[in-house]
Structure formats: C-alpha cells, structure tokens
Amino acid sequence: MQYVAGANLVRYRVPVLSILGASFDIDQVHRDITALKTEVDLDVRQDLKVSIILFYLSVAIGISSGLSLFLLQPAPSDWSLARLG
C-alpha cells in the first residue's frame, strides 16, 4: 500500500508542480517585458532581452517535462507487477 501511495505522489504531484513552477517564470518574463518597454540604458536592455530568452526556455522545459511525465508514466497495473517482482 505504501508503494502505491508513493507512486501516486510521483504520478500526479511532480508533473503538476513542474507545470506550476513554470508560472513563476512566466511572471518574470512579464515583468522583464514591462521593464524593457521603459528602459533606456542599452546595457540594461540587453540584459533584459537575455533574461527574457532564458526564462522562455525555462518555461518551455518546465511545461514539456511536466507533460512528458504525465504521458510517459507506466500504467497502474505495471506498478503492482513491479512490486511483486
């Protein structure tokens, strides 16, 4: 029973946390884009552009890894067979 509870934890909560964690990166991208609209210093503008690109990459990785964890997980019947073996 404890093994199944741990498997359910990994099965549902880890992918959801990965996707929800991407929301913090989306918020930071929004803040950086807003700051980029009013910034006049060229060095700061370049830093903001690089930050936006890196956070977009982080969002893509977080969402895609969360979705892939949902899609590539074994069926619950496979878990019971692995526990017996």
N, CA, C and O atoms as a MOPAC input file, in Angstrom:
PM7 MOZYME 1SCF
protein

 N      0.82500 1    -1.19500 1     0.00000 1
 C      0.00000 1     0.00000 1     0.00000 1
 C      0.86800 1     1.25800 1     0.00000 1
 O      0.55100 1     2.23800 1    -0.67300 1
 N      1.94600 1     1.22400 1     0.74600 1
 C      2.81400 1     2.39000 1     0.82300 1
 C      3.48600 1     2.65700 1    -0.52100 1
 O      3.69200 1     3.81100 1    -0.89600 1
 N      3.82400 1     1.60700 1    -1.23400 1
 C      4.44200 1     1.76000 1    -2.55300 1
 C      3.49000 1     2.43700 1    -3.52100 1
 O      3.90500 1     3.29400 1    -4.30000 1
 N      2.21400 1     2.06100 1    -3.48200 1
 C      1.22000 1     2.65700 1    -4.36500 1
 C      1.02500 1     4.13100 1    -4.02300 1
 O      0.85800 1     4.95600 1    -4.92100 1
 N      1.04600 1     4.46600 1    -2.74800 1
 C      0.90200 1     5.86600 1    -2.34900 1
 C      2.08500 1     6.69300 1    -2.85600 1
 O      1.89800 1     7.81900 1    -3.31600 1
 N      3.27800 1     6.15400 1    -2.77600 1
 C      4.45100 1     6.85600 1    -3.29300 1
 C      4.41000 1     6.98400 1    -4.79600 1
 O      4.83800 1     7.99600 1    -5.35200 1
 N      3.90000 1     5.96700 1    -5.45500 1
 C      3.77900 1     6.01700 1    -6.91500 1
 C      2.76000 1     7.06500 1    -7.33100 1
 O      2.96000 1     7.76900 1    -8.32100 1
 N      1.67200 1     7.17400 1    -6.58400 1
 C      0.67500 1     8.20300 1    -6.89500 1
 C      1.24300 1     9.59900 1    -6.67500 1
 O      0.91200 1    10.53000 1    -7.41000 1
 N      2.09400 1     9.74600 1    -5.67100 1
 C      2.74300 1    11.02700 1    -5.43200 1
 C      3.56700 1    11.43200 1    -6.64700 1
 O      3.47700 1    12.56800 1    -7.11200 1
 N      4.35200 1    10.52400 1    -7.15000 1
 C      5.18600 1    10.81100 1    -8.31400 1
 C      4.32700 1    10.97100 1    -9.55700 1
 O      4.60300 1    11.81400 1   -10.41000 1
 N      3.29800 1    10.16500 1    -9.65000 1
 C      2.47600 1    10.16000 1   -10.85300 1
 C      1.73800 1    11.47900 1   -11.05700 1
 O      1.65900 1    11.97100 1   -12.18300 1
 N      1.20700 1    12.05100 1   -10.00400 1
 C      0.36100 1    13.23100 1   -10.16700 1
 C      0.99600 1    14.52400 1    -9.68400 1
 O      0.88200 1    15.54700 1   -10.35900 1
 N      1.64800 1    14.50800 1    -8.56000 1
 C      2.08100 1    15.77100 1    -7.96100 1
 C      3.34600 1    16.33900 1    -8.58600 1
 O      3.46300 1    17.55500 1    -8.73800 1
 N      4.27400 1    15.50000 1    -8.94300 1
 C      5.52400 1    16.00400 1    -9.51700 1
 C      5.29100 1    16.69800 1   -10.86200 1
 O      5.81500 1    17.79400 1   -11.06200 1
 N      4.52300 1    16.10800 1   -11.80100 1
 C      4.26600 1    16.82700 1   -13.05200 1
 C      3.48600 1    18.12300 1   -12.84000 1
 O      3.74400 1    19.12300 1   -13.50900 1
 N      2.54300 1    18.10200 1   -11.92000 1
 C      1.77000 1    19.32000 1   -11.65500 1
 C      2.67500 1    20.40500 1   -11.07400 1
 O      2.55700 1    21.57200 1   -11.44800 1
 N      3.56200 1    20.03800 1   -10.17800 1
 C      4.48600 1    21.02900 1    -9.61200 1
 C      5.43100 1    21.57800 1   -10.67400 1
 O      5.79000 1    22.75500 1   -10.63600 1
 N      5.82900 1    20.74800 1   -11.60700 1
 C      6.70000 1    21.20200 1   -12.68500 1
 C      5.99100 1    22.23900 1   -13.55100 1
 O      6.57300 1    23.25500 1   -13.93200 1
 N      4.74100 1    21.96600 1   -13.84900 1
 C      3.97000 1    22.90000 1   -14.68000 1
 C      3.65100 1    24.17200 1   -13.89300 1
 O      3.73300 1    25.27100 1   -14.44200 1
 N      3.29400 1    24.03700 1   -12.63300 1
 C      3.00200 1    25.22200 1   -11.81500 1
 C      4.25700 1    26.06300 1   -11.58000 1
 O      4.17800 1    27.28800 1   -11.48800 1
 N      5.40000 1    25.41400 1   -11.48200 1
 C      6.64900 1    26.15400 1   -11.31900 1
 C      6.95500 1    27.03600 1   -12.51000 1
 O      7.61600 1    28.06600 1   -12.37500 1
 N      6.47600 1    26.63600 1   -13.67700 1
 C      6.67500 1    27.44800 1   -14.87500 1
 C      5.90700 1    28.76700 1   -14.78400 1
 O      6.25500 1    29.73500 1   -15.46000 1
 N      4.86500 1    28.81000 1   -13.95300 1
 C      4.10400 1    30.05600 1   -13.82200 1
 C      4.95300 1    31.17200 1   -13.20900 1
 O      4.74900 1    32.34600 1   -13.52000 1
 N      5.90100 1    30.81600 1   -12.34400 1
 C      6.79100 1    31.83500 1   -11.79100 1
 C      7.69300 1    32.40700 1   -12.88000 1
 O      7.98600 1    33.60200 1   -12.88400 1
 N      8.13200 1    31.55400 1   -13.80200 1
 C      8.95500 1    32.02700 1   -14.91300 1
 C      8.13900 1    32.90000 1   -15.85900 1
 O      8.65100 1    33.88400 1   -16.39300 1
 N      6.88200 1    32.55000 1   -16.06900 1
 C      6.00600 1    33.36000 1   -16.92300 1
 C      5.81500 1    34.74000 1   -16.30400 1
 O      5.82100 1    35.75000 1   -17.00700 1
 N      5.64700 1    34.77500 1   -14.98600 1
 C      5.51100 1    36.05600 1   -14.28700 1
 C      6.77100 1    36.90300 1   -14.44900 1
 O      6.68300 1    38.11300 1   -14.65600 1
 N      7.93100 1    36.27800 1   -14.35600 1
 C      9.18400 1    37.02400 1   -14.50300 1
 C      9.35700 1    37.53800 1   -15.93200 1
 O      9.85600 1    38.64400 1   -16.13700 1
 N      8.95000 1    36.74500 1   -16.91400 1
 C      9.01000 1    37.20400 1   -18.30600 1
 C      8.12700 1    38.43200 1   -18.48200 1
 O      8.51200 1    39.39700 1   -19.14200 1
 N      6.94200 1    38.38600 1   -17.88700 1
 C      6.03600 1    39.53500 1   -17.98100 1
 C      6.65100 1    40.78500 1   -17.34800 1
 O      6.54900 1    41.88100 1   -17.89900 1
 N      7.27900 1    40.61400 1   -16.20400 1
 C      7.93500 1    41.75900 1   -15.54000 1
 C      9.08600 1    42.31300 1   -16.38500 1
 O      9.25600 1    43.52700 1   -16.49900 1
 N      9.87100 1    41.40800 1   -16.97200 1
 C     11.00400 1    41.85200 1   -17.79200 1
 C     10.53800 1    42.55200 1   -19.06400 1
 O     11.14800 1    43.53600 1   -19.48100 1
 N      9.47900 1    42.06600 1   -19.68100 1
 C      8.95400 1    42.72000 1   -20.88800 1
 C      8.41700 1    44.10100 1   -20.54100 1
 O      8.60700 1    45.05100 1   -21.30000 1
 N      7.75300 1    44.21800 1   -19.40800 1
 C      7.25000 1    45.52000 1   -18.96600 1
 C      8.40000 1    46.48700 1   -18.68800 1
 O      8.32200 1    47.66200 1   -19.04400 1
 N      9.45900 1    46.00000 1   -18.05800 1
 C     10.61400 1    46.84800 1   -17.77200 1
 C     11.35300 1    47.22300 1   -19.05800 1
 O     11.92100 1    48.31000 1   -19.15500 1
 N     11.34300 1    46.32700 1   -20.03900 1
 C     12.03200 1    46.58500 1   -21.30200 1
 C     11.38200 1    47.73500 1   -22.07000 1
 O     12.06300 1    48.45800 1   -22.79700 1
 N     10.08200 1    47.90500 1   -21.91300 1
 C      9.35700 1    48.96700 1   -22.62100 1
 C      9.77800 1    50.36300 1   -22.17400 1
 O      9.70000 1    51.31100 1   -22.95500 1
 N     10.22500 1    50.49800 1   -20.92300 1
 C     10.55000 1    51.82200 1   -20.39800 1
 C     12.04500 1    52.05000 1   -20.20300 1
 O     12.46500 1    53.17200 1   -19.92000 1
 N     12.84200 1    51.01400 1   -20.34900 1
 C     14.28700 1    51.13600 1   -20.08600 1
 C     14.98500 1    51.80900 1   -21.26000 1
 O     14.71000 1    51.49400 1   -22.41800 1
 N     15.90600 1    52.75200 1   -20.95100 1
 C     16.64300 1    53.45300 1   -22.00000 1
 C     18.11800 1    53.06700 1   -22.03800 1
 O     18.77000 1    53.24400 1   -23.06700 1
 N     18.65300 1    52.54800 1   -20.94800 1
 C     20.05800 1    52.14600 1   -20.90800 1
 C     20.25800 1    50.89400 1   -21.76500 1
 O     19.58200 1    49.88500 1   -21.56300 1
 N     21.18200 1    50.96300 1   -22.71300 1
 C     21.37300 1    49.86400 1   -23.66200 1
 C     21.87200 1    48.58300 1   -22.99500 1
 O     21.47100 1    47.48500 1   -23.38200 1
 N     22.72900 1    48.71700 1   -22.01200 1
 C     23.23500 1    47.52500 1   -21.31600 1
 C     22.12800 1    46.81800 1   -20.53700 1
 O     22.03800 1    45.59000 1   -20.54000 1
 N     21.30300 1    47.59300 1   -19.88300 1
 C     20.19600 1    47.01400 1   -19.12300 1
 C     19.18200 1    46.38500 1   -20.08000 1
 O     18.62300 1    45.33000 1   -19.78200 1
 N     18.94300 1    47.02600 1   -21.22700 1
 C     18.02300 1    46.46100 1   -22.22100 1
 C     18.53600 1    45.11400 1   -22.73500 1
 O     17.76300 1    44.17400 1   -22.92200 1
 N     19.84500 1    45.03500 1   -22.96100 1
 C     20.41600 1    43.77500 1   -23.42800 1
 C     20.27800 1    42.69300 1   -22.35200 1
 O     19.95600 1    41.54600 1   -22.66100 1
 N     20.51900 1    43.05800 1   -21.10300 1
 C     20.35100 1    42.10100 1   -20.00700 1
 C     18.90200 1    41.61600 1   -19.91100 1
 O     18.65400 1    40.43200 1   -19.68000 1
 N     17.95800 1    42.52500 1   -20.08700 1
 C     16.55300 1    42.14100 1   -20.02600 1
 C     16.18800 1    41.20000 1   -21.17600 1
 O     15.43600 1    40.24500 1   -20.98200 1
 N     16.71300 1    41.46700 1   -22.35700 1
 C     16.42400 1    40.60000 1   -23.51000 1
 C     16.97200 1    39.19300 1   -23.29100 1
 O     16.30500 1    38.20700 1   -23.60400 1
 N     18.18300 1    39.10200 1   -22.75300 1
 C     18.76300 1    37.78700 1   -22.47100 1
 C     17.95000 1    37.08400 1   -21.38300 1
 O     17.70300 1    35.88100 1   -21.47100 1
 N     17.53800 1    37.82900 1   -20.36400 1
 C     16.72700 1    37.25700 1   -19.29300 1
 C     15.40400 1    36.73000 1   -19.83300 1
 O     14.95800 1    35.65500 1   -19.43300 1
 N     14.77300 1    37.47300 1   -20.73500 1
 C     13.50600 1    37.04200 1   -21.33300 1
 C     13.69300 1    35.73300 1   -22.09700 1
 O     12.87600 1    34.82000 1   -21.97900 1
 N     14.74900 1    35.64500 1   -22.86600 1
 C     15.00800 1    34.42800 1   -23.63800 1
 C     15.24300 1    33.24000 1   -22.71400 1
 O     14.70800 1    32.15700 1   -22.95200 1
 N     16.03100 1    33.43100 1   -21.67000 1
 C     16.31700 1    32.33200 1   -20.75500 1
 C     15.08200 1    31.89000 1   -19.97400 1
 O     14.89400 1    30.69800 1   -19.73400 1
 N     14.24700 1    32.83900 1   -19.58000 1
 C     13.03100 1    32.45900 1   -18.87100 1
 C     12.03500 1    31.77400 1   -19.79900 1
 O     11.32700 1    30.86200 1   -19.37200 1
 N     11.96600 1    32.20100 1   -21.07500 1
 C     11.12700 1    31.48500 1   -22.04200 1
 C     11.59600 1    30.04100 1   -22.18500 1
 O     10.78000 1    29.12200 1   -22.25200 1
 N     12.89400 1    29.84600 1   -22.23000 1
 C     13.44700 1    28.49700 1   -22.31600 1
 C     13.08800 1    27.68900 1   -21.07300 1
 O     12.74400 1    26.51100 1   -21.17300 1
 N     13.16800 1    28.31300 1   -19.91400 1
 C     12.81000 1    27.64300 1   -18.67600 1
 C     11.32500 1    27.26700 1   -18.64600 1
 O     10.96600 1    26.19600 1   -18.15800 1
 N     10.47100 1    28.14000 1   -19.16300 1
 C      9.04400 1    27.84400 1   -19.24000 1
 C      8.80800 1    26.64400 1   -20.14400 1
 O      8.04800 1    25.74100 1   -19.79600 1
 N      9.45400 1    26.63200 1   -21.29800 1
 C      9.28000 1    25.52600 1   -22.23700 1
 C      9.74400 1    24.20500 1   -21.63600 1
 O      9.08300 1    23.18000 1   -21.80300 1
 N     10.86500 1    24.22200 1   -20.94600 1
 C     11.38100 1    22.99500 1   -20.32600 1
 C     10.46900 1    22.54200 1   -19.18600 1
 O     10.18700 1    21.34900 1   -19.06400 1
 N     10.01100 1    23.45700 1   -18.36300 1
 C      9.15300 1    23.09100 1   -17.23200 1
 C      7.83300 1    22.49200 1   -17.67800 1
 O      7.39000 1    21.48000 1   -17.13400 1
 N      7.20200 1    23.11200 1   -18.66400 1
 C      5.91500 1    22.60500 1   -19.13200 1
 C      6.09000 1    21.30000 1   -19.89300 1
 O      5.31600 1    20.36300 1   -19.69700 1
 N      7.09600 1    21.22500 1   -20.75600 1
 C      7.27900 1    19.99300 1   -21.53000 1
 C      7.69600 1    18.82000 1   -20.65100 1
 O      7.27700 1    17.68900 1   -20.89800 1
 N      8.51500 1    19.06900 1   -19.62800 1
 C      8.88700 1    17.96100 1   -18.74500 1
 C      7.69600 1    17.51100 1   -17.90500 1
 O      7.53500 1    16.31600 1   -17.65600 1
 N      6.86900 1    18.44100 1   -17.46900 1
 C      5.66900 1    18.05500 1   -16.72500 1
 C      4.70900 1    17.25100 1   -17.56500 1
 O      4.16100 1    16.25200 1   -17.09900 1
 N      4.49700 1    17.67500 1   -18.80600 1
 C      3.60300 1    16.93500 1   -19.69700 1
 C      4.18000 1    15.57100 1   -20.06000 1
 O      3.44400 1    14.58900 1   -20.15100 1
 N      5.48600 1    15.50700 1   -20.26500 1
 C      6.08600 1    14.21500 1   -20.61100 1
 C      6.02500 1    13.24400 1   -19.43000 1
 O      5.88900 1    12.03700 1   -19.63100 1
 N      6.12200 1    13.75700 1   -18.21000 1
 C      5.96100 1    12.88000 1   -17.05000 1
 C      4.54900 1    12.30800 1   -16.97300 1
 O      4.36000 1    11.16400 1   -16.55900 1
 N      3.55500 1    13.10800 1   -17.37500 1
 C      2.18800 1    12.59700 1   -17.42400 1
 C      2.04000 1    11.52500 1   -18.50100 1
 O      1.40200 1    10.49700 1   -18.27400 1
 N      2.62300 1    11.76400 1   -19.66100 1
 C      2.40800 1    10.88500 1   -20.80400 1
 C      3.24300 1     9.61600 1   -20.76700 1
 O      2.80600 1     8.58900 1   -21.28600 1
 N      4.41000 1     9.65100 1   -20.17900 1
 C      5.32300 1     8.51600 1   -20.22500 1
 C      5.30500 1     7.63800 1   -18.98000 1
 O      6.16100 1     6.76700 1   -18.82700 1
 N      4.36400 1     7.85100 1   -18.10900 1
 C      4.33200 1     7.05400 1   -16.89200 1
 C      3.67900 1     5.70300 1   -17.15400 1
 O      2.80600 1     5.58800 1   -18.01400 1
 N      4.09800 1     4.69000 1   -16.41900 1
 C      3.53200 1     3.35300 1   -16.62100 1
 C      2.09900 1     3.27200 1   -16.11400 1
 O      1.66700 1     4.08700 1   -15.29900 1
 N      1.38200 1     2.29500 1   -16.59900 1
 C      0.01200 1     2.06200 1   -16.13700 1
 C      0.04400 1     1.56300 1   -14.69100 1
 O      1.02300 1     0.94100 1   -14.28000 1
 N     -1.00400 1     1.82500 1   -13.91700 1
 C     -1.02500 1     1.35600 1   -12.52400 1
 C     -0.86800 1    -0.15900 1   -12.39900 1
 O     -0.32800 1    -0.63500 1   -11.40000 1
 N     -1.32500 1    -0.92200 1   -13.38300 1
 C     -1.16000 1    -2.37100 1   -13.31200 1
 C      0.31900 1    -2.75900 1   -13.39100 1
 O      0.71800 1    -3.77100 1   -12.81400 1
 N      1.13300 1    -1.97700 1   -14.09300 1
 C      2.56400 1    -2.24000 1   -14.15900 1
 C      3.23400 1    -2.02400 1   -12.80300 1
 O      4.21800 1    -2.69400 1   -12.48900 1
 N      2.71300 1    -1.09900 1   -11.99700 1
 C      3.29200 1    -0.84700 1   -10.68100 1
 C      3.09800 1    -2.03700 1    -9.76700 1
 O      4.00600 1    -2.40400 1    -9.02200 1
 N      1.92200 1    -2.64400 1    -9.81700 1
 C      1.67800 1    -3.78700 1    -8.93200 1
 C      2.55300 1    -4.96700 1    -9.34600 1
 O      2.99900 1    -5.72500 1    -8.48500 1
 N      2.80800 1    -5.14000 1   -10.64500 1
 C      3.65900 1    -6.22400 1   -11.07900 1
 C      5.11600 1    -5.97300 1   -10.68500 1
 O      5.84100 1    -6.91000 1   -10.35000 1
 N      5.53500 1    -4.72200 1   -10.72400 1
 C      6.90900 1    -4.39100 1   -10.34100 1
 C      7.10800 1    -4.61100 1    -8.84000 1
 O      8.19700 1    -4.98400 1    -8.40400 1
 N      6.07500 1    -4.38400 1    -8.06600 1
 C      6.18000 1    -4.57000 1    -6.61500 1
 C      6.31200 1    -6.03500 1    -6.26000 1
 O      7.00000 1    -6.38900 1    -5.30400 1
 N      5.64900 1    -6.89400 1    -7.03500 1
 C      5.72000 1    -8.33000 1    -6.75000 1
 C      7.05800 1    -8.92300 1    -7.18500 1
 O      7.52200 1    -9.91300 1    -6.61900 1
 N      7.67700 1    -8.30500 1    -8.20500 1
 C      8.90400 1    -8.87200 1    -8.75700 1
 C     10.09300 1    -8.47400 1    -8.03100 1
 O     11.19900 1    -8.88000 1    -8.38900 1

